[in-house]
Amino acid sequence: MLSPLDAAHAGFNPARMGAAVQHLQHEIELGRIPGVVLVVARHGGLVVHKALGLQDPQSGAPMALDAIFRIYSMTKPITSLAVLQLAERGQLMLSDPVRKYLPAFAQLQVAQFDGDRMTLHPMRQQPTIHDLLRHTAGLTYAFLDDGPMQRMYVKARLRGGTFDTDGFIGALTGLPLAFQPGSTWEYSHATDVLGAVIEAVTGQRLGVFLEQSICGPLGMVDTGFWTPPEKQHRLAEPLAADIPLLPMPLLDPRKPPPMDGGGSGLMSTAMDYARFLQCLLNGGEWGGQRIASPHTVRMMTHDHVGSIPQNISQFGGQMLTPGIGFGLGFAVRMAEGLEDLPGSPGMYSWGGVCGTTFWVDPQQELVAILMSQASLQREHYRQLWRNLVYGAMER
């Protein structure tokens, strides 16, 4: 466990930190979000661990500190670290072509559209494991746009939750790539493919490997691809009015899924995820358990996109804003300025589509998490929590 640390000793103004928490309580009272669990840790100590509002708006159950959330894309850093663990063990290399582990990737073609008219072109180079980790493999997501490529993804039911791993890879590789591998940064199903790579390399289901290599050693006892019956009363739920408007089907954590989705399938708690982030901040070690080399974590948390352009999609927006790059599983801040939010160079962050978010600021020895099931409001509260936390810091 993270040991409690007084806000003042951690470099925060206690009154301002209290006001930050109260601000979110007020937002909940206005009915804008159902509830949140907040975590702030600094210098290895737990400064804030608060549960506010409702865990289940339908039943009126209050939010609990150990509430279990659908973390969606906050799954990606965990799966990405698992791939890097395999590289550390010599079981794969980031330069390996994806086809080495998933042969269906060998013969993909690249789509080019003139309106709705599609022509297909050969790949100029094979996508690699590195491309999957940094989202330059030529894949996309259906929800990022409503163009012809995305409509093909919708028709293939890639987010329907009906495929096992083999079925998912078969459906995905039945479609052309959206971009030449290595040419474009596009947020995508790449980390789902990494989950399939892990299964091919290890011969284990992804959830089993994650439990053995990351979650078990770190004591992440409530993190997994489904929630067993004895824990289901702890599941956090969104506002009923939000559910029909979600950009994807709401995950059902109450039964094992056909496929362990490496890109968006995990459930977790705020404290479980704090253990994972504190492990990264510590250079791959937590509670006497080393799960990765500090050199691996350093590589993971630096920019890997460089001058590769990102695709500016209709609904994805400009995901990598000025001053922000992408490492191996999350965004990385590269500059002191440019971004319109506070933070330090070297900070890494990401979130989930249903309202969860985190950042780690190594310069400030800071970990911060906001867990909620509030998809439609997620961008606002990601930015708000960042401003509130840094606004409470005095040193």
Secondary structure, 3 states (H helix, E strand, C coil): CCEECCCCCCCECHHHHHHHHHHHHHHHHCCCCCEEEEEEEECCEEEEEEEEEEEECCCCEECCCCCEEECHHHHHHHHHHHHHHHHHCCCCCCCCEHHHCCHHHCCCEEEEEECCEEEEEECCCCCEHHHHHHCCCCCCCHHHCCCHHHHHHHHCCCCCCCCCHHHHHHHHHCCCECCCCCCCECCCCHHHHHHHHHHHHHCCCHHHHHHHHHHHHHCCCCCECCCCHHHHHHECCCCCCCHHHCCCCCCCCCCCCCCCCCCCCCEECHHHHHHHHHHHHCCCEECCEECCCHHHHHHHCCCCCCCCCECCECCCECCCCCCEEECCCCEEECCCCCCCCCCCCCCEEEECCCCCEEEEEHHHCEEEEEECCCHHHHHHHHHHHHHHHHHCECC
